Amino acid sequence: MVNTHSFPKLCKRTTAGLLSMLLVAMAIPKIPADASANGFYVSGTSIKDANGKDFVVRGVNIAHAWYSSYTETSIKGAAANGANTVRVVVADGKQWSKTSNSELKDIVSTCKKNDLVCILEVHDATGSDNTSDLNAAVNYWIENKDVLQGNEKYVILNIANEWYGSWNGSSWAEGNKTAVKNIRNAGIDNMIMIDCAGWGQYPDSIKDYGKSVFNADSDKNTVFSIHMYEYAGGDSYTVKNNIDNALGTGVPVVIGEFGGQHINGDVDEATIMSYCTQKNVGYLGWSWKGNSSDLSYLDIANDWAGTSLTSWGNTLINGSYGIKNTSKKCSVFSGSSSSSDSSSPDSSSSSDSSSKTEGGSQTSSDSYVQNFTTDGISSSFFSISGNLSTQNGTVYYNGLTLTRCLKMESSTSIGFNAPSSGKLTLVFGESNATIKLDGSKLTASNGIITADISAGSHKLTKADVSNLFYMSLSTSGSSSSQGSNDSNSQGSNDSQGSNDSQGNNNSNVDINGVKAVSAGGWNEALYVVFSGLKDSDITGVSYSGAASGSLTGDDLTYLVRDTSAGVRVDIPGVPAGTYSVTVTTSKGTITQSGLSVNEQDRSGYAHYNYSSGVGAYTDNGTLKSNAKVIYVTNDNKDKVTVTSKDGTTVTGIGNILNSVGQDVGSGKTANGGKSNSNKGIIKKLAQDGTPLVIRIIGDVKAPSGLTAYNSVDYGGSVGDNGYMARMKSGKDITIEGIGTDAAIDGWGLHFMCESSAPSLGKSFEVKNIAFKNVPEDCVGMEGVQESSSLSAPVERCWIHNCEFYAPSISNPAESDKAGGDGACDFKRGQYFTNSYCYYQGYHKTNLVGASDSNLQFHITYHHNYWNKCESRGPLARQANIHMYNNIFSGQTSYCMNPRANAYIFSEYNIFDNCKNPMEVKLGAVKSYNDVFNNCKGSMDGTIVTDKSTKVNTNNKYANFDTNSSLCYIPSGNYFLQTDTSKLSSYFDVYGGTLDESKTVNGSTSTEGTQTPTQPEDPTPVTNVYPIASATVQGRTVTLSWNALEGAEKYCIAYYSAGRWKIYTQFGAYQTTYTFKNAPIGTFKLVVGAKINNEWNTNDLSKRAVTVTVK
């Protein structure tokens, strides 16, 4: 960090011309055998502690040099807030008062007493290009080496903070090579940390020269540090690219400093923390306390003891990927040690941890284990080359949760030398994965291969594309802990037997005339569509993986059905993970494996401080205990029944759901009109504690028993278009669509409270339903307000992944209802989330509060898409609302419209060709990083550049977004995408209702009366490539393209001198790229994808994008 008392101006990196970038995997020399016995050491891209356990830095920076009297208190405060490391600022006397030897010893001692790893850094050389300043820091450490020697287990030496301010990697490298050599020659063996050039913000110095600096260290025990502020960490792409490039050198990297913002721009702290967690990269927030007034936003704590945290501190400490949730204490403080090999990380989560160790290490029982999730490709036993991935699902094996795999590609190989005969076990993400052992092809059963191994040298290579998550070799009669799966071992020949047929993640396999034409997982549900089968052919369905079960009774009847594409199997209500689905048919047993199910995004107020699960499902996606499930089709809608515990039975879904239509005496409703047969069943089920699930199958038109048109009959109202199911005093209700075609056609839903039962009217969910031709409201939620207080508020409502299509009503009860009424309205309640919904053409979309006096609070709208709607996005009164990652396209009247003291915090939303994006009437909008494209009219929001800025509002919960006691925003405990260019493509996948997939997710196998045909090995992709588009603003060019299933990398190429040349390439997580300061002129660009280790080079000119920069 630059001096908090006197801040030099940072130099921003500039680039010119088109550069070619190659990512090169480099082998890392083995560590000397005694390295781990002394202290921290490098193992591939991992940091290992003295016990050989993985150590990932999580902590803060503490400014001892300027606030020495508060150091002990600060260290204790950092430990109390979950840190496992502190980086402590000291001085060598060139700029600030020299930190004495006794002070250094006290710092180290205090850290050890508080179970904290101590990183020591000299700050005097910050920003200097002068080698004399670096040498002064080196001499300081040599002078104080007695503090370091003997503390190698506890102290990492960060030689000089941000030495070399210029963006020049070559000179930075030469200076640090000399510094490292002098440190080692003085007998200092602590792990060394080196900040990259450019005030710590030029990570290309690591990418281009880091390996040469590492090799200059005789101990091969140097790691690198990036300080991620506005230049090195300003957006998601920059963060990921810089981390990936640094790790690409084969050496560990730590984010030694970062904040939530900095002098010249924003910092994407959310991506820094989440991507570091994904990549097992350490991070240290700047800084505990004491920043100067103009940088006070970088303070983590409000007091030195850390009993009160700032907004930045809450994000760093308490965020989803913050310190408390991701920090693990270094094992040297727990007294643990590796019994036989110091390179073994902790394997305590494994059911056989007493008989094996990880990282390819050997234990007394002679078992060698490689867990790619924890160890990567680093191993002291296996020689591994290849690419790792965290994008291929999750495998659960022997108590382990495996999330990272080795991709078996043409370039992948695993070599090992078995000391004696034994058993090799391999665990894959695909049920029928294949691999070659010494040239012979083996095939997995249920994702596992076991094979007998003779003593001597062996090699594993690719057979077909597969993903290897875990492997172990047990020798000398030791157990490989396979459990019951050991019986599924395959021989070493290429014979598949009658039950093995190969598939891969992007191919359709034809077996006995049956083909899986679509399969996958989506929002805690599974689905498979088979051609060549009918509903009547299927006698059983089961699933296994993260959870297991089978379909019986109504589940089997309604979740297996014929569609135009084939027989469809849906399995809702499963937790996230990887699954196999097995279907028993008259043609044999068919298994579709490797199906990856994502966890639903439960960000927002509906789930805030609430762990009981909204609706009829728990927070892990499974049904709540004792839930009743009713399947509703257009054929059975008036025949379905439900019975409460007192024996009350109601028939017909309209009668069941329309509480206001019930007879309250003399055959009349409370409104005085005709009654239905509801009998208060919704309230009875709630009082019974019975969650209710209504599953909509196909297009369901209006049932009997709903409110009447322009009448009080069945609980209706004069002036309403009718056809509403108005549920009163319900609880734990979910109404969900099954599959891709669920629709509520011509009727709508209300979820309502009543004063006589204020504890009910809670926990309501609607998902995966398309609403069309609805004459009144599609979905409405209404509580009860008496005077100025909510006496029976509707609460905990979650409307998500639905689609709302504007109707055309020929004879509306009121003239302004020709286009229906509200799409999704919320009145007189609290804790409501509307997410991942699609609205098309609606006149009045989202009303929050029916009048200026209505009270409704704690509301979230996120990841929604309004397409060519007119108004109410939303129209809000009195409410406090958080809106983020939404898209407004072509809004014709207005978007956000806060009235009557309503306050909206709007961040990272897109307004594209909209009229009046923010029309404020006696309310307020705080706008942070919203995007406005070709908008006109009122943009009355208060635009802020600091998320913690407060705005003037008379809302009851004024500036709730900055108050951690009122919401989740200060802690960062929500899924926020800061790269708005990706919102549209992300919505295409996760927004709206489930779309039919065109690609098979997983592999298919069968057991049947015929022997299946073995398919050929996958061939290179020849007809799949990204479709790119470009936008030009001045000299900034942004390319965007569609994500391709199975893509391993993307590249960008440009046409020059008669041929295509690669400009850059990067991981498949990215689907946009921005050229800044692009050259003036016209040029062609193309995006390529690498799939199955092959680049597609077909039709380059045809799919190129022509860009003109003026």
PyMOL commands that set and color helices and strands:
alter all, ss='L'
color gray80, all
select helices_A, chain A and resi 35-38+68-80+101-113+131-143+145-148+169-185+204-216+236-247+269-279+293-298+311-318+323-326+331-333+372-375+483-488+535-537+553-559+605-607+653-657+659-661+681-688+713-715+815-817+960-962+980-990+1100-1103
alter helices_A, ss='H'
color red, helices_A
select strands_A, chain A and resi 41-43+46-48+58-62+85-90+117-122+155-160+192-195+222-228+253-258+261-262+265-266+282-285+367-371+383-385+387-389+395-397+400-402+405-408+413-418+422-428+434-437+440-443+448-453+456-462+466-475+510-511+514-521+525-531+538-545+549-551+560-563+566-572+577-585+588-597+628-632+641-643+649-651+692-701+724-728+731-745+748-752+762-767+770-772+779-782+784-786+789-792+794-800+803-805+824-827+829-835+838-840+847-848+857-862+865-867+875-877+880-884+887-889+897-899+903-907+910-912+924-928+931-933+942-944+1003-1007+1028-1033+1036-1041+1047-1056+1059-1067+1072-1075+1081-1091+1094-1095+1105-1109
alter strands_A, ss='S'
color yellow, strands_A
deselect
rebuild
show_as cartoon
